[in-house]
Amino acid sequence: MILLVDPGMIDAIVRFLAEPWVAPVLLTVGILGVLVEVKAFTHGLAGALGILALAVFFGSHFLVGAAGGLELALLAAGVVLVVIEGVAFPGMGAFGLIGGLAILGSIFLSLAGHPATPGSYSQAAGILGTTLVAVMVSAWALARTLPGSSRLRRSGVMLGEATSREAGYISAPTRDDLLGAGGVALTDLRPAGAAEVAGERLDVVADGKFISAGTRITVVRSDGYRHVVQPEE
């Protein structure tokens, strides 16, 4: 069985998706989906929805001629920079900031269309501003409602309980056997470093004082992986 699709219908759908009032919806869903995936880890559900919405936005604008090679190149560069920020240099901010600006630039130019006019630039700025406001309001609302959703907790999409120390979760077993044990600092403790205690090489932290390598030390507190030491008296 061969299903024939009217080209005119496809063209109408593409043009509908590229309408100025549809763009904020697609962009809000796209940006919000990616943000939720990064912050809450929903097993790919939110991320897939976000990427799909962004793909529909850029795809429709590309097909109607509003987006071209420059916009797609900016989008690709922005995504690569954001990935580099998250994987190779987390916390630096520079790659993520530049990547985010490149993505916003690609969106703005796609909204302005070809050829761009002062009026289309104003319209693009308005749509992008509306989208950013919608993303911030939606993110605030989701941050208040999603953690308390029992349905999402039961489905495993959201973590139901915090893995806090008070609830009995620890990163490593407490080494009570090390309390009071003596050893020697293998490196300078400024305040962190390495020491040999009871025949073991441990990562330790000096209790408020600089301790030079070779100094005899005593473990005064052992808290999971954190072993606090003082110089022997």
Backbone as a chain_set.jsonl record, in Angstrom:
{"seq": "MILLVDPGMIDAIVRFLAEPWVAPVLLTVGILGVLVEVKAFTHGLAGALGILALAVFFGSHFLVGAAGGLELALLAAGVVLVVIEGVAFPGMGAFGLIGGLAILGSIFLSLAGHPATPGSYSQAAGILGTTLVAVMVSAWALARTLPGSSRLRRSGVMLGEATSREAGYISAPTRDDLLGAGGVALTDLRPAGAAEVAGERLDVVADGKFISAGTRITVVRSDGYRHVVQPEE", "coords": {"N": [[0.854, -1.19, 0.0], [0.659, 2.152, -0.919], [1.187, 5.244, 0.447], [0.098, 8.336, -0.385], [1.169, 11.623, -0.076], [0.045, 14.872, 0.018], [1.909, 17.384, -1.422], [1.319, 20.053, -1.03], [0.055, 20.074, 1.442], [2.167, 19.376, 3.164], [3.808, 21.591, 2.784], [2.161, 23.539, 3.86], [2.086, 22.76, 6.533], [4.784, 23.064, 7.267], [5.074, 25.842, 6.915], [3.272, 26.717, 8.817], [4.525, 25.866, 11.191], [6.659, 27.578, 11.128], [5.588, 29.992, 11.731], [5.52, 33.221, 13.353], [4.207, 33.271, 15.882], [4.239, 30.659, 16.669], [6.883, 30.015, 17.055], [7.899, 30.933, 19.693], [6.72, 28.996, 21.351], [7.835, 26.527, 20.488], [10.562, 27.084, 20.937], [10.609, 27.591, 23.699], [9.801, 25.093, 24.761], [11.9, 23.574, 23.722], [14.34, 24.717, 24.815], [13.739, 24.564, 27.548], [13.352, 21.819, 27.879], [15.938, 20.771, 27.431], [17.321, 22.034, 29.542], [16.001, 20.956, 31.802], [16.681, 18.269, 31.494], [19.468, 18.373, 31.848], [19.678, 19.358, 34.477], [17.97, 17.78, 36.096], [18.06, 15.151, 35.2], [16.298, 13.115, 33.466], [16.317, 10.58, 32.375], [16.621, 10.942, 29.662], [14.163, 11.705, 28.595], [13.105, 14.392, 28.827], [15.204, 15.709, 27.569], [15.149, 14.587, 24.978], [12.652, 15.501, 24.085], [13.127, 18.251, 24.143], [15.221, 18.545, 22.242], [13.893, 17.629, 19.981], [11.91, 19.627, 19.681], [13.536, 21.886, 19.187], [14.731, 20.999, 16.835], [12.508, 20.908, 15.135], [11.893, 23.642, 15.08], [14.251, 24.857, 13.886], [14.384, 23.308, 11.562], [11.947, 23.869, 10.201], [12.244, 26.628, 9.764], [14.494, 26.59, 8.174], [13.555, 25.264, 5.899], [11.678, 27.039, 4.894], [13.304, 29.023, 4.124], [14.118, 30.941, 5.935], [16.21, 30.42, 7.621], [19.665, 29.77, 7.146], [22.899, 28.651, 5.994], [24.64, 30.074, 7.716], [23.197, 30.404, 10.115], [22.812, 27.712, 10.879], [25.478, 26.945, 11.171], [26.286, 28.578, 13.304], [24.602, 27.515, 15.268], [25.56, 24.843, 15.427], [28.22, 25.331, 16.254], [27.721, 26.55, 18.713], [26.473, 24.459, 20.16], [28.581, 22.588, 20.244], [30.47, 24.017, 21.775], [29.099, 24.265, 24.202], [28.916, 21.578, 24.921], [31.654, 21.016, 25.219], [32.17, 22.671, 27.406], [30.65, 21.358, 29.373], [31.792, 18.81, 29.475], [34.661, 18.774, 29.196], [35.709, 21.118, 30.459], [34.297, 21.739, 33.003], [32.583, 24.153, 34.941], [34.189, 26.356, 34.309], [32.946, 28.249, 32.614], [33.422, 30.002, 30.431], [33.401, 28.723, 27.844], [30.785, 27.72, 27.869], [29.317, 30.122, 28.071], [29.991, 31.492, 25.672], [29.121, 29.564, 23.856], [26.365, 29.487, 24.47], [25.638, 32.104, 23.715], [26.157, 31.916, 20.977], [24.215, 30.066, 20.188], [21.864, 31.485, 20.85], [22.249, 33.583, 19.062], [22.001, 32.257, 16.604], [19.325, 31.525, 16.744], [18.104, 34.053, 16.833], [18.837, 35.168, 14.324], [17.571, 33.333, 12.665], [14.922, 33.861, 13.264], [14.747, 36.446, 12.307], [14.983, 36.147, 9.558], [15.446, 35.94, 5.914], [15.475, 38.184, 3.205], [16.758, 40.172, 5.927], [15.112, 42.811, 7.676], [14.798, 46.074, 9.275], [12.342, 45.949, 10.632], [11.908, 43.167, 10.822], [14.037, 42.455, 12.435], [13.298, 43.713, 14.82], [10.967, 42.301, 15.39], [12.071, 39.736, 15.725], [13.658, 40.173, 17.987], [11.656, 40.685, 19.858], [10.27, 38.22, 19.9], [12.317, 36.487, 20.796], [12.881, 37.631, 23.291], [10.401, 37.235, 24.573], [10.416, 34.454, 24.613], [12.62, 33.892, 26.325], [11.699, 34.97, 28.734], [9.464, 33.311, 29.134], [10.791, 30.857, 29.43], [12.236, 31.288, 31.819], [10.156, 31.736, 33.684], [8.765, 29.304, 33.459], [10.781, 27.501, 34.221], [11.147, 28.253, 36.868], [8.621, 27.554, 37.894], [8.61, 24.778, 37.429], [10.755, 24.011, 39.03], [9.657, 24.314, 41.509], [7.539, 22.514, 41.543], [8.141, 19.948, 40.389], [9.984, 18.389, 42.097], [8.278, 17.56, 44.145], [6.477, 15.826, 42.999], [4.673, 12.964, 43.217], [3.991, 11.092, 41.303], [6.054, 11.229, 39.386], [8.164, 10.428, 40.983], [7.432, 7.788, 41.571], [7.596, 6.694, 39.025], [10.262, 6.751, 38.576], [11.502, 8.774, 37.231], [12.15, 11.112, 38.603], [14.251, 11.624, 41.449], [13.255, 10.43, 44.523], [13.967, 10.86, 47.218], [16.368, 12.632, 49.172], [19.811, 11.85, 49.279], [21.034, 12.146, 51.937], [23.379, 12.671, 54.685], [22.082, 12.534, 57.121], [20.049, 10.798, 56.553], [21.344, 8.452, 56.424], [23.043, 7.973, 54.312], [26.277, 7.671, 53.057], [29.451, 8.517, 51.625], [31.562, 6.836, 51.909], [32.608, 4.143, 54.074], [32.777, 4.822, 57.588], [35.868, 5.139, 59.188], [36.511, 4.176, 62.01], [38.582, 2.827, 63.164], [40.854, 4.198, 62.597], [41.001, 6.41, 64.196], [42.991, 8.265, 66.327], [45.212, 6.951, 65.455], [48.664, 6.86, 64.571], [51.014, 8.344, 62.247], [52.855, 9.404, 59.318], [53.399, 12.39, 57.518], [53.388, 12.325, 54.069], [53.475, 14.174, 52.086], [53.588, 17.78, 51.811], [51.055, 19.277, 53.763], [48.615, 21.331, 52.794], [45.873, 22.618, 53.006], [45.477, 19.961, 52.391], [46.688, 16.685, 51.541], [48.891, 13.829, 51.34], [49.361, 10.987, 53.467], [50.985, 8.441, 55.432], [49.396, 6.105, 57.282], [49.111, 3.777, 59.779], [50.265, 1.878, 58.092], [48.926, 2.352, 55.707], [48.423, 4.302, 52.769], [46.942, 7.374, 52.726], [44.575, 9.906, 51.784], [44.636, 12.942, 53.338], [43.699, 15.664, 55.549], [44.959, 18.585, 56.976], [44.379, 19.84, 60.252], [43.675, 22.796, 60.272], [46.309, 23.783, 60.282], [49.457, 24.313, 58.652], [51.312, 21.543, 57.646], [54.384, 20.117, 57.294], [56.06, 17.881, 54.972], [57.085, 14.68, 56.181], [56.571, 15.082, 58.85], [55.476, 13.757, 61.942], [52.223, 12.599, 62.438], [48.818, 12.555, 63.785], [45.679, 10.957, 63.558], [42.767, 12.695, 64.025], [40.14, 12.82, 63.386], [37.884, 10.896, 61.503], [36.012, 10.743, 58.727], [34.242, 9.244, 56.605], [35.685, 9.501, 53.489], [37.255, 11.55, 54.325], [39.927, 12.332, 56.234], [41.099, 13.769, 59.061], [43.946, 15.298, 60.351], [46.467, 15.958, 62.869], [49.579, 17.419, 63.974], [51.793, 15.284, 65.796], [52.031, 15.508, 69.337]], "CA": [[0.0, 0.0, 0.0], [1.456, 3.365, -1.035], [0.498, 6.407, 1.003], [0.461, 9.551, -1.103], [1.021, 12.815, 0.752], [-0.085, 16.08, -0.782], [3.006, 18.328, -1.142], [0.769, 21.305, -0.53], [-0.201, 19.917, 2.869], [3.467, 19.437, 3.838], [4.233, 22.988, 2.736], [1.33, 24.3, 4.803], [2.524, 22.408, 7.89], [6.086, 23.705, 7.491], [4.868, 27.282, 7.074], [2.605, 26.902, 10.113], [5.53, 25.714, 12.241], [7.565, 28.715, 11.055], [4.868, 31.222, 12.058], [6.13, 33.922, 14.491], [3.595, 32.966, 17.176], [4.56, 29.27, 17.028], [8.294, 29.953, 17.426], [8.153, 30.956, 21.139], [6.313, 27.726, 21.96], [8.851, 25.526, 20.167], [11.822, 27.444, 21.587], [10.454, 27.4, 25.148], [9.832, 23.645, 25.006], [13.238, 23.082, 23.408], [15.328, 25.159, 25.805], [13.356, 24.042, 28.859], [13.596, 20.376, 27.897], [17.372, 20.538, 27.608], [17.689, 22.448, 30.894], [15.485, 19.967, 32.757], [17.484, 17.054, 31.348], [20.786, 18.605, 32.437], [19.596, 19.591, 35.915], [17.221, 16.765, 36.838], [18.321, 13.849, 34.588], [15.027, 12.404, 33.329], [16.555, 9.395, 31.535], [16.562, 11.306, 28.256], [12.825, 12.075, 28.133], [13.03, 15.842, 28.638], [16.2, 16.088, 26.569], [14.669, 14.205, 23.644], [11.569, 16.42, 23.73], [13.734, 19.545, 23.861], [15.942, 18.481, 20.971], [12.884, 17.517, 18.92], [11.298, 20.939, 19.489], [14.518, 22.743, 18.53], [14.895, 20.513, 15.464], [11.337, 21.354, 14.377], [12.031, 25.088, 14.867], [15.273, 25.159, 12.883], [14.042, 22.64, 10.31], [10.891, 24.605, 9.497], [12.787, 27.907, 9.292], [15.418, 26.3, 7.072], [12.79, 24.876, 4.715], [11.003, 28.207, 4.316], [14.323, 29.959, 3.7], [14.439, 31.938, 6.955], [17.508, 30.047, 8.191], [20.582, 29.259, 6.143], [24.137, 28.047, 6.462], [25.21, 30.819, 8.842], [22.45, 30.084, 11.332], [23.109, 26.331, 11.253], [26.866, 26.904, 11.626], [26.291, 29.147, 14.651], [23.964, 26.54, 16.151], [26.486, 23.726, 15.63], [29.341, 25.804, 17.064], [27.234, 26.751, 20.073], [26.276, 23.152, 20.805], [29.906, 22.013, 20.503], [31.081, 24.742, 22.886], [28.383, 23.908, 25.427], [29.348, 20.214, 25.266], [33.025, 21.128, 25.724], [32.06, 23.236, 28.749], [30.121, 20.383, 30.31], [32.589, 17.579, 29.55], [36.104, 18.969, 29.356], [36.067, 22.221, 31.357], [33.128, 22.109, 33.805], [32.757, 25.189, 35.94], [34.935, 27.514, 33.833], [31.93, 29.2, 32.202], [33.702, 30.738, 29.194], [32.901, 27.969, 26.695], [29.336, 27.676, 27.961], [28.775, 31.449, 27.775], [30.134, 31.745, 24.237], [28.23, 28.635, 23.166], [24.995, 29.948, 24.647], [25.433, 33.288, 22.872], [26.098, 31.473, 19.58], [22.904, 29.444, 19.967], [20.881, 32.569, 20.811], [22.454, 34.304, 17.809], [21.421, 31.478, 15.505], [17.874, 31.629, 16.866], [17.721, 35.418, 16.468], [18.96, 35.339, 12.872], [16.535, 32.517, 12.031], [13.655, 34.57, 13.433], [14.769, 37.646, 11.467], [14.728, 35.708, 8.189], [16.236, 36.441, 4.78], [16.439, 39.172, 3.718], [16.32, 40.789, 7.17], [14.79, 44.235, 7.642], [14.687, 46.607, 10.645], [11.126, 45.431, 11.246], [12.065, 41.755, 11.163], [14.934, 42.4, 13.586], [12.505, 44.074, 15.996], [10.087, 41.165, 15.67], [12.903, 38.647, 16.241], [14.034, 40.518, 19.358], [10.472, 40.507, 20.692], [10.0, 36.787, 20.062], [13.369, 35.91, 21.62], [12.667, 38.114, 24.657], [9.243, 36.509, 25.101], [10.836, 33.074, 24.866], [13.479, 33.846, 27.516], [10.832, 35.187, 29.899], [8.678, 32.086, 29.309], [11.689, 29.823, 29.948], [12.543, 31.569, 33.226], [8.95, 31.503, 34.485], [8.491, 27.859, 33.454], [11.817, 26.842, 35.015], [10.82, 28.525, 38.27], [7.45, 26.756, 38.257], [9.0, 23.362, 37.477], [11.631, 23.804, 40.192], [8.814, 24.258, 42.71], [6.535, 21.45, 41.499], [8.635, 18.621, 40.01], [10.527, 17.566, 43.18], [7.229, 17.02, 44.996], [5.542, 15.017, 42.23], [4.732, 11.547, 43.587], [3.911, 10.293, 40.076], [7.388, 11.168, 38.806], [9.014, 9.624, 41.865], [7.084, 6.375, 41.383], [8.041, 6.253, 37.703], [11.718, 6.72, 38.545], [12.038, 9.911, 36.491], [12.74, 11.996, 39.591], [14.701, 11.001, 42.68], [12.255, 10.719, 45.541], [14.511, 11.273, 48.497], [17.742, 13.088, 49.149], [20.758, 10.914, 49.871], [21.748, 12.953, 52.914], [24.04, 11.957, 55.768], [21.097, 12.28, 58.168], [19.245, 9.639, 56.146], [22.18, 7.261, 56.474], [23.851, 7.806, 53.106], [27.639, 8.169, 53.181], [30.228, 8.228, 50.433], [32.502, 5.771, 52.236], [32.407, 3.727, 55.463], [33.548, 5.529, 58.602], [37.018, 4.358, 59.655], [36.76, 4.422, 63.437], [39.842, 2.195, 63.553], [41.96, 5.116, 62.361], [41.018, 7.474, 65.187], [44.118, 8.178, 67.249], [46.355, 6.257, 64.859], [49.766, 7.729, 64.195], [51.592, 8.137, 60.928], [53.788, 10.427, 58.882], [52.966, 13.117, 56.324], [54.215, 12.011, 52.903], [53.584, 15.422, 51.319], [53.154, 18.947, 52.573], [49.609, 19.359, 53.905], [48.357, 22.78, 52.659], [45.935, 21.685, 54.13], [45.284, 18.58, 51.956], [47.868, 15.992, 51.059], [48.916, 12.385, 51.572], [50.084, 10.536, 54.651], [50.962, 7.002, 55.694], [48.827, 5.861, 58.606], [48.912, 2.349, 60.046], [50.664, 1.11, 56.927], [48.111, 2.703, 54.548], [48.555, 5.641, 52.193], [45.623, 7.982, 52.781], [44.408, 11.337, 51.546], [44.325, 13.534, 54.632], [43.57, 17.125, 55.623], [45.481, 19.125, 58.225], [43.371, 20.518, 61.055], [43.903, 24.222, 60.418], [47.713, 24.177, 60.3], [50.334, 23.764, 57.62], [52.153, 20.458, 58.14], [55.382, 19.808, 56.274], [56.309, 16.461, 54.715], [57.969, 14.033, 57.146], [56.112, 15.325, 60.22], [54.639, 12.731, 62.54], [50.859, 13.108, 62.599], [47.825, 11.7, 64.43], [44.331, 11.127, 63.017], [41.863, 13.164, 65.076], [38.764, 12.635, 62.936], [37.763, 10.122, 60.277], [34.634, 10.947, 58.309], [34.191, 8.75, 55.241], [36.979, 9.645, 52.838], [37.932, 12.716, 54.891], [40.688, 12.008, 57.434], [41.678, 14.991, 59.566], [45.118, 14.962, 61.159], [47.213, 17.005, 63.573], [50.94, 16.985, 64.321], [51.917, 14.606, 67.089], [52.57, 16.366, 70.39]], "C": [[0.889, 1.239, 0.0], [0.634, 4.545, -0.534], [1.003, 7.661, 0.303], [0.173, 10.758, -0.218], [1.013, 14.033, -0.163], [1.061, 17.038, -0.437], [2.512, 19.66, -0.593], [0.487, 21.256, 0.957], [1.098, 20.008, 3.667], [3.964, 20.879, 3.893], [3.448, 23.824, 3.739], [1.754, 24.021, 6.247], [3.846, 23.098, 8.223], [5.917, 25.198, 7.728], [4.166, 27.601, 8.393], [3.62, 26.841, 11.253], [6.515, 26.881, 12.26], [6.884, 30.038, 11.372], [5.486, 31.887, 13.295], [5.511, 33.566, 15.839], [3.831, 31.52, 17.605], [5.988, 29.156, 17.552], [8.53, 30.015, 18.937], [7.786, 29.651, 21.842], [7.386, 26.663, 21.733], [10.158, 25.816, 20.912], [11.741, 27.234, 23.097], [10.526, 25.924, 25.503], [11.24, 23.104, 24.783], [14.256, 23.43, 24.469], [15.021, 24.562, 27.176], [13.618, 22.542, 28.954], [15.052, 20.045, 28.119], [17.814, 20.909, 29.016], [17.231, 21.439, 31.941], [16.306, 18.689, 32.699], [18.838, 17.206, 32.034], [20.707, 18.672, 33.953], [18.98, 18.428, 36.681], [17.479, 15.346, 36.36], [17.053, 13.001, 34.551], [15.153, 11.214, 32.39], [16.355, 9.701, 30.054], [15.217, 11.793, 27.765], [12.727, 13.569, 27.842], [14.015, 16.295, 27.561], [15.756, 15.766, 25.163], [13.558, 15.138, 23.176], [12.133, 17.788, 23.362], [14.447, 19.569, 22.523], [14.97, 18.385, 19.806], [12.254, 18.878, 18.63], [12.257, 21.897, 18.788], [14.74, 22.32, 17.076], [13.724, 20.946, 14.588], [11.439, 22.848, 14.075], [13.027, 25.384, 13.751], [14.944, 24.516, 11.54], [12.999, 23.399, 9.523], [11.407, 25.933, 8.954], [13.779, 27.71, 8.145], [14.648, 26.01, 5.79], [12.074, 26.062, 4.083], [12.002, 29.288, 3.915], [14.684, 31.024, 4.707], [15.791, 31.671, 7.596], [18.368, 29.444, 7.092], [21.829, 28.67, 6.766], [24.734, 28.746, 7.662], [24.522, 30.452, 10.145], [22.757, 28.658, 11.81], [24.542, 26.193, 11.754], [26.989, 27.469, 13.04], [25.69, 28.168, 15.661], [24.92, 25.395, 16.461], [27.658, 24.135, 16.515], [28.921, 25.999, 18.511], [27.052, 25.455, 20.827], [27.613, 22.513, 21.163], [30.558, 22.69, 21.699], [30.408, 24.41, 24.214], [28.785, 22.505, 25.882], [30.765, 20.228, 25.828], [33.014, 21.667, 27.151], [31.629, 22.173, 29.759], [31.017, 19.172, 30.512], [34.045, 17.84, 29.897], [36.477, 20.029, 30.379], [34.866, 22.638, 32.204], [33.474, 23.183, 34.825], [33.501, 26.413, 35.459], [33.993, 28.615, 33.353], [32.165, 29.851, 30.859], [33.128, 30.024, 27.978], [31.375, 27.938, 26.69], [28.692, 29.005, 27.612], [28.833, 31.745, 26.281], [29.207, 30.836, 23.439], [26.777, 29.052, 23.276], [24.68, 31.164, 23.796], [25.347, 32.91, 21.391], [24.746, 30.849, 19.263], [21.813, 30.508, 19.906], [21.007, 33.379, 19.523], [21.842, 33.572, 16.633], [19.899, 31.541, 15.536], [17.392, 33.007, 16.393], [17.76, 35.623, 14.959], [17.904, 34.516, 12.131], [15.181, 33.206, 12.12], [13.584, 35.806, 12.532], [14.521, 37.321, 10.004], [15.66, 36.328, 7.175], [15.289, 36.95, 3.695], [15.883, 39.84, 4.971], [16.096, 42.282, 6.972], [14.756, 44.75, 9.076], [13.442, 46.09, 11.365], [11.259, 43.978, 11.664], [13.024, 41.573, 12.334], [14.176, 42.717, 14.877], [11.583, 42.921, 16.396], [10.871, 40.001, 16.264], [13.307, 38.913, 17.684], [12.858, 40.316, 20.308], [10.166, 39.041, 20.958], [11.033, 36.148, 20.984], [13.216, 36.353, 23.072], [11.502, 37.401, 25.323], [9.608, 35.078, 25.466], [11.661, 32.977, 26.142], [12.667, 34.061, 28.787], [10.02, 33.927, 30.193], [9.531, 30.962, 29.878], [11.961, 30.043, 31.42], [11.342, 31.303, 34.126], [8.647, 30.012, 34.578], [9.506, 27.104, 34.303], [11.559, 27.042, 36.496], [9.642, 27.654, 38.731], [7.801, 25.272, 38.369], [9.876, 23.069, 38.679], [10.826, 23.688, 41.48], [7.896, 23.042, 42.733], [7.105, 20.06, 41.24], [9.184, 17.808, 41.185], [9.46, 16.935, 44.068], [6.24, 16.134, 44.273], [5.694, 13.539, 42.576], [4.684, 10.653, 42.35], [5.286, 10.141, 39.438], [8.335, 10.357, 39.67], [8.723, 8.138, 41.685], [7.585, 5.84, 40.054], [9.552, 6.173, 37.588], [12.337, 7.868, 37.777], [12.746, 10.876, 37.427], [13.156, 11.197, 40.814], [13.768, 11.406, 43.8], [12.806, 11.274, 46.825], [15.943, 11.708, 48.32], [18.635, 12.059, 49.819], [21.653, 11.666, 50.85], [22.41, 12.077, 53.963], [23.054, 11.603, 56.867], [20.236, 11.069, 57.854], [20.056, 8.356, 56.094], [23.024, 7.021, 55.255], [25.232, 8.418, 53.333], [28.424, 7.743, 51.952], [31.222, 7.108, 50.657], [32.277, 5.372, 53.691], [33.302, 4.518, 56.41], [34.651, 4.625, 59.137], [37.322, 4.705, 61.109], [38.09, 3.836, 63.892], [41.041, 3.117, 63.364], [42.046, 6.222, 63.401], [42.144, 7.247, 66.195], [45.336, 7.485, 66.681], [47.417, 7.263, 64.444], [50.294, 7.394, 62.822], [52.56, 9.252, 60.606], [53.261, 11.079, 57.61], [53.915, 12.817, 55.178], [54.412, 13.238, 52.009], [53.272, 16.581, 52.262], [51.635, 18.979, 52.596], [49.23, 20.843, 53.934], [46.873, 23.115, 52.388], [45.824, 20.224, 53.695], [46.588, 17.995, 51.455], [47.755, 14.51, 51.353], [49.737, 12.065, 52.807], [50.025, 9.019, 54.723], [50.519, 6.805, 57.13], [48.554, 4.379, 58.746], [49.202, 1.504, 58.813], [49.872, 1.397, 55.672], [48.46, 4.105, 54.063], [47.16, 6.23, 52.078], [45.686, 9.438, 52.327], [43.927, 11.952, 52.849], [44.234, 15.05, 54.5], [44.088, 17.575, 56.977], [44.399, 19.923, 58.933], [43.792, 21.961, 61.311], [45.345, 24.673, 60.419], [48.435, 23.597, 59.095], [51.229, 22.708, 58.263], [53.105, 20.075, 57.021], [55.567, 18.307, 56.133], [57.316, 15.913, 55.718], [57.557, 14.219, 58.585], [55.261, 14.157, 60.708], [53.265, 13.326, 62.819], [49.979, 12.075, 63.304], [46.462, 11.991, 63.824], [43.396, 11.509, 64.158], [40.393, 13.028, 64.675], [38.769, 11.881, 61.621], [36.307, 10.116, 59.873], [34.497, 10.539, 56.854], [35.581, 8.801, 54.627], [37.805, 10.785, 53.434], [38.593, 12.335, 56.212], [41.433, 13.265, 57.873], [42.8, 14.637, 60.532], [45.689, 16.214, 61.813], [48.642, 16.506, 63.808], [50.97, 16.293, 65.679], [52.524, 15.568, 68.105], [53.556, 15.591, 71.259]], "O": [[1.782, 1.357, 0.839], [-0.464, 4.811, -1.022], [2.182, 8.005, 0.389], [-0.925, 10.899, 0.321], [1.887, 14.187, -1.016], [1.181, 17.462, 0.713], [3.191, 20.311, 0.202], [0.651, 22.252, 1.662], [1.136, 20.641, 4.722], [4.475, 21.331, 4.918], [4.003, 24.71, 4.39], [1.779, 24.927, 7.08], [4.015, 23.646, 9.312], [6.537, 25.762, 8.629], [4.434, 28.631, 9.011], [3.582, 27.662, 12.17], [7.138, 27.149, 13.287], [7.515, 31.093, 11.296], [5.932, 31.184, 14.202], [6.216, 33.559, 16.848], [3.645, 31.186, 18.775], [6.277, 28.306, 18.394], [9.309, 29.207, 19.441], [8.442, 29.245, 22.801], [7.797, 25.979, 22.67], [10.786, 24.904, 21.451], [12.696, 26.754, 23.708], [11.23, 25.542, 26.438], [11.721, 22.275, 25.555], [14.96, 22.555, 24.972], [15.923, 24.11, 27.881], [14.057, 22.052, 29.994], [15.38, 19.149, 28.898], [18.599, 20.184, 29.627], [17.98, 21.105, 32.858], [16.598, 18.089, 33.733], [19.304, 16.293, 32.715], [21.558, 18.115, 34.646], [19.413, 18.119, 37.791], [17.137, 14.404, 37.075], [16.768, 12.258, 35.49], [14.201, 10.875, 31.686], [15.967, 8.825, 29.281], [15.117, 12.254, 26.628], [12.319, 13.971, 26.753], [13.698, 17.158, 26.743], [15.955, 16.565, 24.248], [13.52, 15.525, 22.008], [11.687, 18.415, 22.401], [14.291, 20.516, 21.753], [15.193, 18.992, 18.759], [12.081, 19.245, 17.468], [11.848, 22.639, 17.895], [14.915, 23.162, 16.195], [13.919, 21.313, 13.429], [11.119, 23.286, 12.97], [12.698, 26.074, 12.786], [15.197, 25.109, 10.491], [13.136, 23.565, 8.311], [11.068, 26.33, 7.84], [13.889, 28.555, 7.256], [15.042, 26.46, 4.714], [11.881, 26.092, 2.867], [11.609, 30.347, 3.425], [15.466, 31.923, 4.399], [16.448, 32.6, 8.066], [17.884, 28.713, 6.228], [21.82, 28.243, 7.921], [25.281, 28.087, 8.546], [25.18, 30.217, 11.158], [22.94, 28.428, 13.005], [24.801, 25.409, 12.667], [27.703, 26.914, 13.875], [26.204, 28.013, 16.769], [25.079, 25.014, 17.621], [28.053, 23.393, 17.414], [29.665, 25.659, 19.431], [27.427, 25.35, 21.994], [27.769, 21.96, 22.252], [31.139, 22.016, 22.549], [31.08, 24.289, 25.238], [28.974, 22.263, 27.074], [31.052, 19.533, 26.802], [33.754, 21.183, 28.008], [32.171, 22.096, 30.862], [31.015, 18.568, 31.585], [34.599, 17.199, 30.789], [37.461, 19.865, 31.099], [34.45, 23.794, 32.131], [34.513, 23.13, 35.483], [33.46, 27.441, 36.135], [34.214, 29.789, 33.651], [31.201, 30.226, 30.192], [32.444, 30.643, 27.164], [30.746, 28.107, 25.645], [27.658, 29.044, 26.946], [27.85, 32.194, 25.692], [28.584, 31.269, 22.469], [26.033, 28.983, 22.298], [23.596, 31.261, 23.22], [24.571, 33.499, 20.638], [24.191, 31.078, 18.188], [20.942, 30.462, 19.037], [20.004, 33.813, 18.955], [21.233, 34.19, 15.76], [19.253, 31.602, 14.49], [16.412, 33.118, 15.657], [16.83, 36.185, 14.38], [17.398, 34.942, 11.093], [14.385, 33.151, 11.183], [12.512, 36.174, 12.053], [13.921, 38.118, 9.283], [16.539, 37.123, 7.508], [14.381, 36.221, 3.295], [14.675, 40.055, 5.074], [16.8, 42.931, 6.199], [14.691, 43.95, 10.009], [13.481, 45.824, 12.566], [10.783, 43.589, 12.73], [12.858, 40.655, 13.137], [14.387, 42.069, 15.902], [11.437, 42.605, 17.577], [10.403, 39.349, 17.196], [13.305, 38.002, 18.512], [13.033, 39.836, 21.427], [9.846, 38.656, 22.082], [10.677, 35.357, 21.857], [13.398, 35.55, 23.987], [11.588, 37.006, 26.486], [9.17, 34.554, 26.49], [11.434, 32.083, 26.958], [12.914, 33.411, 29.802], [9.895, 33.517, 31.347], [9.061, 30.192, 30.716], [11.926, 29.093, 32.201], [11.482, 30.718, 35.2], [8.311, 29.51, 35.65], [9.144, 26.175, 35.024], [11.728, 26.118, 37.291], [9.67, 27.089, 39.824], [7.348, 24.59, 39.288], [9.764, 22.004, 39.286], [11.261, 23.04, 42.432], [7.51, 22.578, 43.806], [6.615, 19.084, 41.807], [8.877, 16.619, 41.272], [9.7, 15.893, 44.678], [5.246, 15.719, 44.87], [6.717, 12.927, 42.267], [5.274, 9.572, 42.346], [5.649, 9.05, 38.997], [9.215, 9.671, 39.151], [9.642, 7.321, 41.649], [7.957, 4.671, 39.953], [10.078, 5.604, 36.632], [13.561, 7.948, 37.669], [13.81, 11.401, 37.099], [12.506, 10.217, 41.178], [13.516, 12.593, 44.006], [12.153, 12.098, 47.465], [16.651, 11.223, 47.437], [18.249, 11.461, 50.823], [22.856, 11.809, 50.633], [22.066, 10.906, 54.124], [23.144, 10.537, 57.477], [19.75, 10.391, 58.759], [19.528, 7.295, 55.761], [23.668, 5.977, 55.151], [25.335, 9.568, 53.758], [28.107, 6.738, 51.315], [31.682, 6.49, 49.697], [31.797, 6.191, 54.475], [34.442, 4.842, 56.077], [34.397, 3.476, 59.497], [38.27, 5.434, 61.4], [38.664, 4.286, 64.884], [42.118, 2.858, 63.9], [43.065, 6.907, 63.484], [42.24, 6.193, 66.824], [46.38, 7.427, 67.331], [47.106, 8.376, 64.02], [50.058, 6.307, 62.295], [53.032, 9.96, 61.496], [52.737, 10.398, 56.729], [55.12, 13.032, 55.301], [55.392, 13.327, 51.269], [52.76, 16.384, 53.364], [50.991, 18.737, 51.575], [49.468, 21.537, 54.922], [46.664, 23.935, 51.494], [46.044, 19.327, 54.508], [47.478, 18.715, 51.003], [46.662, 13.994, 51.586], [50.682, 12.776, 53.147], [49.134, 8.391, 54.15], [51.167, 7.267, 58.07], [47.846, 3.791, 57.929], [48.49, 0.544, 58.52], [50.109, 0.755, 54.649], [48.757, 4.989, 54.866], [46.293, 5.661, 51.414], [46.709, 10.108, 52.467], [42.914, 11.523, 53.402], [44.631, 15.634, 53.492], [43.709, 17.021, 58.008], [43.596, 20.601, 58.291], [44.211, 22.312, 62.414], [45.592, 25.872, 60.547], [48.077, 22.536, 58.585], [51.833, 22.954, 59.307], [52.669, 19.744, 55.918], [55.27, 17.548, 57.055], [58.284, 16.589, 56.068], [58.127, 13.583, 59.47], [54.427, 13.635, 59.969], [53.154, 14.422, 63.369], [50.329, 10.899, 63.41], [46.122, 13.152, 63.598], [43.241, 10.766, 65.127], [39.505, 13.11, 65.523], [39.56, 12.184, 60.728], [35.46, 9.56, 60.572], [34.618, 11.377, 55.96], [36.532, 8.228, 55.159], [38.966, 10.952, 53.059], [37.908, 12.048, 57.194], [42.294, 13.768, 57.15], [42.636, 13.793, 61.413], [45.443, 17.343, 61.39], [48.88, 15.298, 63.837], [50.251, 16.683, 66.599], [53.421, 16.346, 67.777], [54.117, 16.147, 72.204]]}, "num_chains": 1, "name": "protein.A"}
